[in-house]
């Protein structure tokens, strides 16, 4: 799994950080998502998929070919 975030699309809702804090964080100055772990361990992948699904801006994408 390879995770990508589009900071230009992010609206700063923060749901991703609540669901998968090991993978996502937010910038202090504006709340925009930052990616901590682009290739999360198998144990985190379900949470990452949930975070992508609930993102209101669709700023998180997942590439399963990686």
TAKANOR-V643828 format. One record per run of one state. SS is the DSSP state (helix for helix, strand for strand, loop for the rest). FROM is the first residue (numbers start at 1). LEN is the number of residues. If there is no record, write none. Layout:
{{SS/FROM/LEN} {SS/FROM/LEN}}
//
This chain:
{{loop/1/1} {strand/2/4} {loop/6/9} {helix/15/5} {loop/20/4} {strand/24/3} {loop/27/6} {strand/33/3} {loop/36/6} {helix/42/13} {loop/55/5} {strand/60/4} {loop/64/3}}
//
